[in-house]
Amino acid sequence: MNLSLRARLLGSAGLWSAVALVGVGLFIYWLFKDHAERTFDARLEANLLGLMASVEFNEQGQLIKTRDIGGPQFDRAYSGWYWQIAHDDEVLIASRSLLNASLPALASDAAEVLALTGPEGEALRARSRRFSAPGSGPPLSIIVAGPQNEIDDALSRILLPLIASLGLLGVGLGAAVWWQVRWGLKPLTRLRRDLLAVRQGSRDHLAHATVEELQPLVDEINALVTHNREVIARSRQHVGNLAHGLKTPLAMLANSLSAQQTHNATIDEAMMRLKRLVDHHLRRARAVGAGYHMGERTQMATTLEGLVSVMRHVYARGPTPIHITVQCDDGLAFRGESQDLDELLGNLLDNACKWARRQVMIEVHRTSPEQLTVVISDDGPGMDEAQRLKAVERGERFDESTPGDGLGLAIVHDLARLYGGHLALAANVPSGLRAELTLPAT
Amino acid sequence: MRVLVVEDEQHLAAQMREALEGNGFVVDVINDGNEAVYMGNNETYDAAVLDLGLPGRDGLSVLHDWRHNGRTLPVVILTARDGWSEKVQGFRAGADDYVTKPFRMEEIIMRLRALIRRASGHADVMIRCGALEYDTQLGTFHLDGLPLKLTAFEHQLLVYLIHNAERVISRTELSEHLYSYDNDRDHNSLEVIISRLRRKVGAERIETLRGQGYRLCDRS
């Protein structure tokens, strides 16, 4: 069953409480009913014994009452309280409440307690006995009956309070269970919130668990996060070392070729392709690690400040220095690795500065609680629709006259996608390129 | 102009030495980070080329050390790792420019010339002193619009003088910028070269201030 923990706990507790409450309710009802019936029967028995003791046969063989017994209810017509003494089918003497009616004759094997129907069709509860009265006379049978609905009334009077109080108890129990589950599961809820924070990068590790049962889980997750981070750092280190290892001999080769003045177009072309291949695959390899790590956050302002200072140095060497303006919301952070952010913004900025005539503008805003947008625009020649499409697709190099490997925008596009963001290129007004990069924020 | 090259790969370092010396620079080559720290802090250089991946002590820490000790010489870093993070770190540590491996020697030379020119306060790529002109991109002198023929040492001396035109330069300062670490500093030969230069650019352009040094000035 794929029920949540909460549903499991609440469901099982609720079911058990309901069964227990109904069981207890039935038991109490039964106890009360039994008690009411016993009390009623005791009254009947008392009257029965009283009657038996107060009748006798006189000398004429008639059955007579020697004194009044029972209460006035036996005198009120059809009060529901009746008695009668009979010999076989012949009623010898009966209570006044019966008037001319009579109770059914007793079968010879009748039980001591029995249910009868009264003269008005009402249900009666009766007690009977066979006995002999003093004096000489035939054997007698006596029935004392009382209204069944007196018991029923008493029962129905307690039914509502019983249900109400048990219901109240049920509600109380339910609330207690709900609170207990909530309180019991609180550490889990906290853990989930912490995990989310780690994933979103607002913290880098899970806090120590407040309950000992969860500590092993927290330790495991923390170890996993750390391991993940280490693997990425290590693979980046490897990639970097590979780059270093490949490029130094490549530089030597290129330089000794140019020193020997053997300007051969085929060799130049091959060298160029080698360099670009190395660049391309190293960068793609680097990008693979991106987007999968947890708990990283990088301040936008710090990264921008570093990159802008690089650009100001590097592009100061041109004939007209490029003016770079930065507009960044305070405290805005990227949910990801700082190296990746360097890569994303560095390539975009480099591209903008490379082509700009005078001005490069950077604007960073939070566009939603989970997202930020970086807009980098220049006043250079810009690109037409087809070029923009190509730039993002494959990292084609359009203009060989400005140094650069043409991979930059494609790398940014790929990296941004790995982070669940995207890069959109558009024409800037009045001229130039406007790159809009959407990234996850924290 | 005297340049410190810090590169652990011997062949590449040799190539750089050759290319730089061929273009009028005086070059010291160091292969190790710790030694680079010492040389940068104790010798006088007009610029440095610093590889970031060094044995012993990495380039960033070398650069930090130089800047910490108040060395303001322009520094070009060589990076093999593409990636902006390393460049940002380099510039944070005080780099002035970067070149990514693999590179062409012309690129390094161009960057160095531009950095040295800007460090000595010249905004324009052409440095002029009257009719004498120095093209910092090509590394050539013209006098009255005609190319000036100079020997390698004369060229080195005049490059230093024209970058520091109108300033009195002592012999010690001159020799610090014109001789590499391994060369003996010979003040007498300096004097010989100065007098030969005077003949080529006009005696009045190079003033001798007794007991102080030399001054290249615009007498036109």
Interface residues (C-beta under 8 A of the other chain):
Chain A: G240 A243 H244 K247 T248 L250 A251 M252 L253 A254 N255 S256 S258 A259 M271 K275 D279 L282 R283 R286 T303 G306 L307 S309 V310 H313 V314 A316 R317 S338 Q339 D342 E343 L345 G346 N347 D350
Chain B: E9 H11 L12 Q15 E18 A19 G53 A80 R81 D82 G83 W84 S85 K87 V88 F91 R92 A95 D96 D97 Y98 K101 P102 F103 R104 M105 R111 A114 R118
